[in-house]
């Protein structure tokens, strides 16, 4: 089961706001894709939250774009920032990336974002959102959301 960003925001507005704020705090984040041989590839990436979607834009023929065309599974980690503070916690999103070929959709994205052209554009289908943070300097808290399920919260000492 998958969901787009709008579905996640409707299901879990507080967690979605925290996740979006973490991604909004920095421009560059880390994307993990799968190479031809199945091994992981990590690369830097900018993301956008627009019109109820989480978008991934990439340079033409970039290895990460070719990876996603071959196998759409991805993991995306928000930039943790300087030091170890990680205000808002560590945030990760997993799912599938679907390349957008529709001219009108790409034109709307170009109007809003003004990316260098040509480019690949992927819309995401979320399968999991995870936030990890420290509470009261005593607990490691992990929040896990999956489509169709409420947020599951685990606390560890």
C-alpha positions as CSV (number, residue, x, y, z in Angstrom):
1,X,0.0,0.0,0.0
2,X,1.3,3.5,-0.8
3,X,0.1,7.1,-0.3
4,X,1.1,10.5,-1.7
5,X,2.2,13.4,0.5
6,X,-1.4,14.8,0.7
7,X,-2.7,11.5,2.0
8,X,0.0,11.4,4.7
9,X,-0.7,15.0,5.7
10,X,-4.4,14.2,6.1
11,X,-3.8,11.1,8.1
12,X,-1.0,12.4,10.4
13,X,-0.9,16.3,10.2
14,X,1.4,16.8,13.2
15,X,4.0,14.3,12.0
16,X,3.8,15.5,8.4
17,X,4.4,19.1,9.6
18,X,7.5,18.0,11.5
19,X,8.8,16.0,8.6
20,X,8.3,18.9,6.1
21,X,9.9,21.3,8.5
22,X,13.0,19.0,8.8
23,X,13.3,18.9,5.0
24,X,12.7,22.6,4.8
25,X,15.5,23.4,7.2
26,X,18.2,22.5,4.6
27,X,18.4,22.4,0.8
28,X,20.3,19.2,0.3
29,X,19.3,15.8,1.5
30,X,20.4,12.2,0.9
31,X,18.6,9.9,-1.5
32,X,19.3,6.1,-1.6
33,X,18.5,4.1,-4.7
34,X,19.4,0.7,-6.0
35,X,22.1,0.1,-8.7
36,X,21.8,-2.4,-11.4
37,X,23.6,-5.0,-9.3
38,X,21.2,-4.3,-6.3
39,X,23.8,-2.6,-4.2
40,X,22.8,0.8,-2.7
41,X,23.7,4.2,-4.1
42,X,23.5,7.4,-2.0
43,X,23.5,10.8,-3.6
44,X,22.6,14.4,-2.7
45,X,19.2,15.7,-3.8
46,X,16.9,18.7,-3.4
47,X,13.2,17.9,-2.8
48,X,10.0,19.9,-3.1
49,X,6.6,19.7,-1.4
50,X,4.1,21.1,-3.9
51,X,0.4,20.5,-4.6
52,X,0.1,17.6,-2.2
53,X,3.1,15.8,-3.6
54,X,6.7,15.2,-2.6
55,X,8.7,15.7,-5.8
56,X,12.2,14.6,-6.7
57,X,13.9,16.5,-9.6
58,X,17.1,15.3,-11.2
59,X,19.6,16.2,-13.9
60,X,19.1,14.3,-17.3
61,X,20.6,10.8,-17.4
62,X,21.9,11.1,-13.8
63,X,22.7,7.7,-12.2
64,X,20.0,8.2,-9.5
65,X,17.4,8.9,-12.2
66,X,18.4,5.8,-14.2
67,X,18.3,3.8,-11.0
68,X,14.8,4.9,-10.3
69,X,13.6,4.2,-13.8
70,X,14.9,0.6,-13.4
71,X,13.8,0.1,-9.8
72,X,11.5,2.8,-8.3
73,X,12.3,2.0,-4.6
74,X,14.0,4.8,-2.7
75,X,14.8,6.0,0.8
76,X,15.2,9.7,1.5
77,X,16.9,11.1,4.6
78,X,16.6,14.7,5.7
79,X,19.9,16.6,6.2
80,X,20.6,16.4,9.9
81,X,22.3,19.8,9.9
82,X,25.4,20.9,11.9
83,X,26.5,19.1,15.0
84,X,24.4,16.6,16.9
85,X,21.4,18.7,17.8
86,X,19.1,17.6,15.0
87,X,16.2,19.9,16.0
88,X,13.0,18.1,15.2
89,X,14.8,14.7,15.0
90,X,16.1,12.5,12.3
91,X,13.5,12.0,9.5
92,X,13.4,9.4,6.7
93,X,10.9,8.6,4.0
94,X,10.7,5.4,1.9
95,X,8.6,4.6,-1.1
96,X,8.5,4.4,-4.8
97,X,9.3,7.2,-7.3
98,X,7.2,7.4,-10.4
99,X,8.6,9.4,-13.3
100,X,6.3,12.2,-14.6
101,X,6.1,12.4,-18.4
102,X,2.9,14.5,-18.5
103,X,3.8,17.9,-20.1
104,X,1.2,19.9,-18.1
105,X,2.4,18.5,-14.8
106,X,6.1,19.2,-15.7
107,X,5.2,22.7,-16.9
108,X,3.5,23.5,-13.6
109,X,6.6,22.3,-11.7
110,X,8.9,24.4,-13.9
111,X,6.7,27.5,-13.3
112,X,7.0,27.0,-9.6
113,X,10.6,25.7,-9.2
114,X,12.4,26.9,-12.3
115,X,14.8,23.9,-12.5
116,X,17.6,23.7,-15.0
117,X,16.3,22.0,-18.1
118,X,16.0,19.3,-19.3
119,X,15.4,17.3,-16.2
120,X,13.7,14.2,-14.8
121,X,10.8,14.6,-12.5
122,X,9.5,12.0,-10.1
123,X,6.4,11.9,-8.0
124,X,6.6,9.8,-4.8
125,X,4.4,7.1,-3.4
126,X,5.2,6.8,0.3
127,X,5.4,3.4,2.0
128,X,6.9,4.5,5.3
129,X,7.8,7.7,7.2
130,X,10.1,7.5,10.3
131,X,11.0,10.2,12.8
132,X,13.6,9.4,15.5
133,X,14.3,11.9,18.3
134,X,15.5,12.1,21.9
135,X,12.9,13.0,24.6
136,X,13.8,14.4,28.0
137,X,17.5,13.4,27.5
138,X,16.3,9.9,28.6
139,X,14.4,8.2,25.8
140,X,15.0,7.5,22.1
141,X,11.6,7.9,20.5
142,X,10.8,6.3,17.1
143,X,7.6,7.2,15.3
144,X,6.7,5.0,12.3
145,X,3.9,5.7,9.9
146,X,2.8,3.4,7.1
147,X,-0.2,4.0,4.7
148,X,-3.5,2.8,6.2
149,X,-2.0,2.5,9.7
150,X,-1.8,5.0,12.6
151,X,1.6,6.2,13.8
152,X,3.3,3.6,15.9
153,X,5.5,5.1,18.6
154,X,8.4,3.2,20.3
155,X,10.3,4.5,23.3
156,X,13.7,3.1,24.3
157,X,15.9,4.0,27.3
